[in-house]
Amino acid sequence: MRHAPPPLLALIIVIYVALSAAYAVYTPTWQIPDEPAHYNYIADIVHTGRLPVLEAGDYPFDYLEKIKAEKFPPPMAIDNIDYEAWQPPLYYLLAAPLFVTTDDLPLATHVIALRFLSIAAGAILLYITYQLVKVVFPEDNTLAITATTFVAFIPMHIAMSAGINNDALAELIIAGILLVGLLRINGRLPTRAFVISGGALYGLGLLTKGTVYPSAAILLAAEATYRWTKEDDSGSLLRSLFFLFAIAIALSAWWFVRNGVVYDNFDIFGRQRHDIVVTGQPRTADWIADYGWGAYWARAWNFTFKSFWGVFGWMGVFMDQRLYTSLLILTALAAAGCGLFIVRALRNPTRLSPQQRASLGVLALNLVLTVGTYAWYNFTFVQHQGRYLFPALVPIALFAALGFRELVPRVIQPVAVGLLIAGFVGLDIISLTWFIVPNL
């Protein structure tokens, strides 16, 4: 089921941990998006022994804008910044013991220690990314390393993975769900193991972050595809899915029941309360009324692209435009190569097995669901942040790696991967030393 990782994968993980640790240490306290609100969620659990409830006033827009502008000076408290209180609780419960054991340390050290929880999740994500690609392309180690490189070294991903937030844990669970789904499609996970592992992962995902919720479609598609490609008539598709989601609900139902009790209108996700509380956040309809559709779409593309690769702090510290231009060229090459891969696969049906086609289809489904969720959120709020695409970073990385495999001659691919790793590591160091440290 698993593939023995090569030394290069271990090196990538070590470099990732070292870079992430540097970002965690040298990024000033609270200068990662939403970090004070995530921190206060953990603090509420530790200090009260209860899960917080999102209330009016938890998103003090004017004060938040002021404290961000002044770069979070110590005299300005963060205690009233609680707008993440509606989030599912798993990450915060896991962080609570670490909070308690480091609470007596100086604040900056205490925050850095909590940041390492996300770094640990990110390191495991790299291992799963490698294993996931090897399930689909078992003979292509270079492809798996290339995809893992993209996941490991995108500067914005490192910056967010070195912060106090539930993003890295959510990405890890999504990747785990994808791995379980691909193993099932490829006939390497028996029904019982698929039902139990898929149900457990999805149940934990329901307790982690809303970005995991659409992954139900991945599990459904994986099981249906397996039965279709294998012509498996044993048991029932509906029966397998019933027990899978029953496990997930058994793990997480208490959270939704609790939300239905504490929020009005049986708001089991807390979403209605969130949309009411976050007053002051720019609304899409108002923005378009003021600036027009053309300006909206221009901003959507420009800011999404830049913030996918790296816009640091609270989305206010940009890299040099020449770096964005270089990354645009890299993105265009990857997209062109991926398009070429798709064309060649369509022209030569034997190039990919039915399981490979189905596996890539499930990965593409994850990407479509993530982009759709991103677009849906931006129908209400102006939130053109490329980091919201990171729940689909694993398929994005694999499709990019497939693109470069099409464009780079096989004989020099190992050298090209080495140059890619070196280039990304250099970009990460530049992002930290030239942009983050001097400007935050």
C-alpha positions in Angstrom: 0.0 0.0 0.0 2.8 2.4 0.9 5.9 3.2 -1.1 9.3 3.5 0.6 10.2 7.2 0.5 13.5 8.1 -1.1 16.1 10.2 0.7 15.2 13.2 -1.4 11.7 13.2 0.1 13.2 13.2 3.6 15.5 16.1 2.6 12.5 18.1 1.3 10.6 17.6 4.5 13.7 18.6 6.6 14.1 21.8 4.5 10.4 22.5 4.8 10.5 22.2 8.6 13.6 24.4 8.8 12.1 27.1 6.5 8.7 26.9 8.3 10.5 27.2 11.7 12.3 30.3 10.4 9.0 31.8 9.3 7.5 31.0 12.7 10.3 32.5 14.6 10.9 35.7 12.5 7.3 36.5 11.6 6.2 39.0 14.3 3.5 38.0 16.8 0.0 38.2 15.3 1.3 39.1 11.8 -0.4 36.1 10.2 -4.0 36.5 9.0 -6.6 35.9 11.7 -3.9 34.6 14.2 -5.2 36.6 17.2 -8.7 35.2 16.7 -7.5 31.7 16.5 -5.3 32.2 19.5 -8.2 33.5 21.5 -10.3 30.5 20.7 -7.6 28.2 22.2 -7.3 30.6 25.2 -11.1 30.5 25.8 -11.0 26.7 26.0 -8.0 26.7 28.4 -9.3 29.5 30.6 -13.0 28.6 30.7 -13.1 24.9 30.0 -15.8 25.5 27.4 -16.0 26.1 23.7 -16.5 29.7 22.8 -19.7 31.1 21.2 -19.5 33.8 18.5 -21.2 36.9 19.8 -21.9 40.4 18.5 -18.8 42.5 18.9 -16.3 39.7 18.4 -15.3 41.3 15.1 -14.3 44.8 16.1 -13.7 46.1 12.6 -12.4 49.6 13.3 -10.2 48.4 16.2 -8.8 45.6 14.0 -8.0 47.9 11.2 -6.2 50.2 13.7 -4.2 47.5 15.4 -3.1 46.1 12.1 -2.1 49.5 10.8 0.0 50.0 14.0 1.5 46.4 13.7 0.0 45.1 16.9 1.9 47.1 19.5 2.0 45.5 23.0 -0.2 48.2 24.6 -3.1 47.3 22.2 -4.8 44.2 23.5 -6.1 41.4 21.3 -8.6 40.1 23.8 -11.7 41.3 22.0 -10.7 39.8 18.7 -12.8 36.6 18.8 -14.4 36.2 15.3 -13.1 32.7 14.8 -15.3 31.4 17.7 -17.7 29.8 15.2 -15.1 27.4 13.8 -15.2 23.7 14.5 -13.2 22.8 17.5 -10.7 20.0 16.7 -7.6 22.1 16.0 -8.1 24.2 19.1 -8.7 21.2 21.3 -5.4 19.7 20.0 -3.6 23.0 20.6 -4.9 23.4 24.2 -2.4 21.1 25.9 0.5 22.9 24.1 -1.0 26.2 25.1 -1.1 25.1 28.8 2.5 23.8 28.8 3.9 27.0 27.2 1.6 29.6 28.8 4.3 30.7 31.3 6.8 31.5 28.6 7.2 35.0 27.2 4.4 35.8 24.8 6.5 35.7 21.6 7.9 32.3 22.6 4.5 31.0 23.6 3.1 32.0 20.1 6.0 30.4 18.3 5.5 27.2 20.2 1.8 27.1 19.1 2.8 27.8 15.5 4.8 24.6 15.5 1.6 22.5 15.6 0.7 23.7 12.1 4.3 23.0 11.0 4.0 19.4 12.1 0.7 19.0 10.2 2.4 20.5 7.1 5.3 18.0 7.3 2.9 15.0 7.4 1.1 16.6 4.5 4.2 16.3 2.4 4.6 12.6 3.1 1.0 12.0 2.2 1.4 14.0 -1.0 4.2 11.8 -2.1 2.3 8.6 -1.3 -0.8 9.9 -3.0 1.0 10.6 -6.3 2.7 7.2 -6.1 -0.7 5.5 -5.9 -1.6 7.0 -9.2 1.8 6.8 -10.9 3.7 4.1 -9.0 6.6 4.0 -11.4 7.3 7.8 -11.5 9.3 8.8 -8.5 10.3 12.1 -10.1 6.7 13.1 -10.6 5.9 12.4 -7.0 8.9 14.5 -5.8 8.0 17.3 -8.2 4.5 17.5 -6.8 5.7 17.4 -3.2 8.1 20.2 -4.0 5.3 22.5 -5.1 3.3 21.7 -1.9 6.4 22.2 0.3 7.8 25.4 -1.0 5.2 27.9 -2.2 6.0 30.9 0.0 2.5 31.7 1.0 1.8 28.1 2.0 4.9 28.1 4.2 3.8 31.5 5.7 0.3 30.2 6.6 1.6 26.8 7.8 3.8 28.7 10.2 0.9 30.3 12.0 -1.7 29.6 14.6 -4.7 28.5 12.5 -6.7 25.4 11.6 -5.7 25.6 7.9 -2.8 23.1 7.9 -4.9 20.5 9.9 -7.8 20.9 7.4 -5.4 20.4 4.4 -3.9 17.3 6.0 -7.3 15.7 6.5 -8.4 16.6 3.0 -5.2 15.0 1.7 -5.9 11.9 3.8 -9.4 11.7 2.3 -7.9 11.9 -1.2 -5.4 9.2 -0.4 -8.1 6.9 1.0 -10.2 7.6 -2.1 -7.4 6.9 -4.6 -6.4 3.7 -2.8 -10.0 2.6 -3.1 -10.2 3.4 -6.8 -7.1 1.4 -7.4 -8.4 -1.6 -5.6 -5.9 -1.3 -2.7 -8.3 -0.7 0.1 -11.0 -3.3 1.1 -14.5 -2.2 1.7 -14.4 -2.3 5.4 -11.1 -0.4 5.6 -12.4 2.2 3.2 -15.6 2.7 5.2 -13.8 3.0 8.5 -10.9 5.1 7.4 -13.0 7.3 5.1 -15.7 7.8 7.8 -13.2 8.6 10.5 -11.3 11.1 8.4 -14.4 12.8 7.2 -15.8 12.9 10.8 -12.6 14.5 12.0 -12.8 16.9 9.0 -16.3 18.0 10.1 -14.8 18.9 13.4 -11.9 20.8 11.8 -13.0 23.4 9.2 -15.7 24.0 6.6 -13.2 23.6 3.8 -13.3 19.9 4.5 -17.0 19.5 4.1 -17.2 19.2 0.3 -14.8 16.2 0.5 -17.9 14.1 1.0 -18.2 14.2 -2.8 -14.6 12.7 -3.1 -15.5 9.7 -1.0 -18.8 9.2 -2.8 -17.0 9.5 -6.2 -14.2 7.1 -5.2 -16.6 4.4 -4.0 -18.8 4.7 -7.1 -15.8 4.7 -9.4 -14.2 1.7 -7.8 -17.4 -0.3 -8.2 -17.8 0.8 -11.8 -14.1 0.2 -12.9 -13.9 -3.1 -11.0 -17.4 -4.2 -11.9 -17.8 -5.0 -8.2 -21.2 -6.2 -7.4 -20.3 -7.3 -3.8 -22.5 -5.5 -1.3 -24.2 -2.2 -2.0 -22.8 1.2 -2.9 -25.5 2.8 -0.7 -24.8 0.4 2.1 -21.0 1.3 2.1 -21.7 5.0 2.0 -24.3 4.8 4.6 -22.0 3.2 7.1 -19.1 5.5 6.1 -21.1 8.7 6.7 -22.7 7.1 9.8 -19.2 6.9 11.3 -18.6 10.5 10.4 -21.8 11.7 11.9 -21.3 9.6 15.0 -18.0 11.5 15.6 -19.2 14.9 14.8 -23.0 15.2 15.5 -22.5 16.6 18.9 -20.9 19.7 17.5 -23.8 20.5 15.2 -26.3 19.8 17.9 -24.5 22.1 20.2 -24.5 24.8 17.5 -28.2 24.4 16.9 -28.7 25.0 20.6 -26.5 28.0 21.1 -27.3 29.9 17.8 -30.6 31.2 16.6 -32.6 29.5 13.9 -30.9 26.1 14.4 -27.8 27.5 12.8 -25.9 24.2 13.0 -22.8 25.5 11.1 -22.7 28.9 12.8 -22.5 30.5 9.4 -25.6 32.7 9.8 -24.2 34.1 13.1 -20.8 34.7 11.4 -22.3 36.7 8.5 -24.2 38.9 11.0 -21.2 39.4 13.3 -18.5 40.3 10.7 -19.9 43.8 10.1 -17.5 46.1 8.2 -16.1 43.4 6.1 -16.4 44.5 2.4 -19.4 43.0 0.7 -19.2 42.0 -3.0 -22.4 43.8 -4.0 -21.3 47.1 -2.5 -17.9 46.8 -4.0 -19.2 46.2 -7.5 -21.7 49.1 -7.1 -18.8 51.4 -6.2 -16.2 50.2 -8.7 -17.9 48.1 -11.4 -17.6 44.6 -12.7 -14.4 45.2 -14.7 -12.5 46.5 -11.7 -13.9 43.6 -9.6 -12.7 40.9 -12.0 -9.3 42.6 -12.5 -8.8 42.6 -8.7 -10.1 39.1 -8.4 -7.4 37.8 -10.8 -4.5 40.0 -9.7 -4.9 39.6 -6.0 -5.8 35.9 -6.1 -2.7 35.1 -8.2 -0.3 37.2 -6.1 -1.7 36.0 -2.7 -1.6 32.4 -3.8 2.2 32.7 -4.2 2.8 35.3 -1.5 1.2 38.4 0.0 2.3 38.4 3.6 1.2 39.8 6.9 -2.5 40.7 6.8 -2.5 40.7 3.0 -0.4 43.9 2.9 3.2 42.9 2.1 3.8 42.1 -1.5 6.8 40.6 -3.2 8.7 42.4 -5.9 6.7 42.6 -9.2 9.6 40.9 -11.0 9.1 37.8 -8.8 5.3 37.8 -9.6 6.1 38.0 -13.3 8.5 35.1 -13.0 5.9 33.1 -11.1 3.3 33.9 -13.8 5.6 32.5 -16.4 6.1 29.4 -14.3 2.3 29.1 -13.9 1.7 29.5 -17.6 4.3 26.8 -18.4 2.7 24.4 -15.9 -0.8 25.1 -17.3 0.4 24.7 -20.9 2.2 21.4 -20.1 -0.9 20.1 -18.2 -3.1 21.0 -21.2 -0.6 19.1 -23.4 -0.8 16.1 -21.1 -4.6 16.1 -21.3 -4.6 16.4 -25.1 -2.1 13.5 -25.4 -4.1 11.4 -23.0 -7.3 11.9 -25.0 -5.6 11.1 -28.3 -4.0 7.9 -26.8 -6.6 6.2 -24.6 -4.0 3.5 -23.6 -1.6 6.1 -22.1 -3.6 6.0 -18.9 -5.3 3.1 -17.2 -9.0 3.4 -16.3 -7.9 3.7 -12.6 -5.5 6.5 -13.4 -8.1 8.4 -15.3 -10.6 7.9 -12.5 -7.9 9.0 -9.9 -7.1 12.1 -11.8 -10.9 12.8 -12.1 -11.3 12.6 -8.3 -8.3 15.0 -7.9 -9.9 17.3 -10.4 -13.1 17.1 -8.5 -11.3 18.3 -5.4 -10.0 21.3 -7.4 -13.4 22.1 -8.8 -15.1 21.9 -5.4 -12.4 24.2 -3.9 -12.7 26.8 -6.7 -16.4 26.6 -6.4 -16.3 27.2 -2.7 -13.9 30.1 -3.2 -16.2 31.7 -5.8 -19.3 31.1 -3.6 -17.7 32.9 -0.6 -16.7 35.8 -2.9 -20.4 36.2 -4.0 -20.9 37.6 -0.5 -17.6 39.0 0.7 -14.7 40.5 -1.2 -12.1 37.9 -0.2 -9.7 37.4 -3.1 -7.1 35.5 -1.2 -5.3 32.8 -3.1 -4.6 30.9 0.1 -8.3 29.9 0.1 -7.3 27.5 -2.8 -4.8 25.6 -0.6 -7.4 22.9 0.2 -6.8 21.8 -3.4 -3.0 22.3 -3.3 -2.2 18.6 -3.7 -4.1 18.3 -7.0 -2.8 21.6 -8.1 0.7 20.5 -7.4 0.2 17.1 -9.2 -1.3 18.8 -12.3 1.6 21.3 -12.3 4.1 18.4 -12.0 2.4 16.6 -14.9 2.7 19.8 -16.9 6.5 20.0 -16.3 6.9 16.3 -17.1 5.4 16.9 -20.5 7.6 19.9 -21.2 10.9 18.7 -19.8 12.8 15.9 -21.6 12.9 12.8 -19.4 16.7 12.6 -19.4 17.1 15.9 -17.6 14.0 15.8 -15.4 16.1 14.9 -12.2 18.3 17.9 -12.8 15.2 20.1 -13.5 13.6 19.0 -10.2 16.8 19.8 -8.4 16.8 23.3 -9.9 13.1 23.7 -9.0 13.8 22.8 -5.4 16.8 25.2 -5.2 14.7 28.0 -6.9 11.8 27.6 -4.5 14.0 27.5 -1.4 15.7 30.6 -2.6 12.4 32.3 -3.2 11.3 31.3 0.4 14.4 32.8 1.9 14.0 36.0 -0.1 10.3 36.2 0.9 11.3 36.0 4.6 14.4 38.2 4.6 13.5 40.8 2.0 9.7 41.2 2.5 8.4 39.8 5.8 11.1 40.7 8.3 11.7 44.3 7.1 8.0 45.2 6.6 6.2 43.5 9.5 
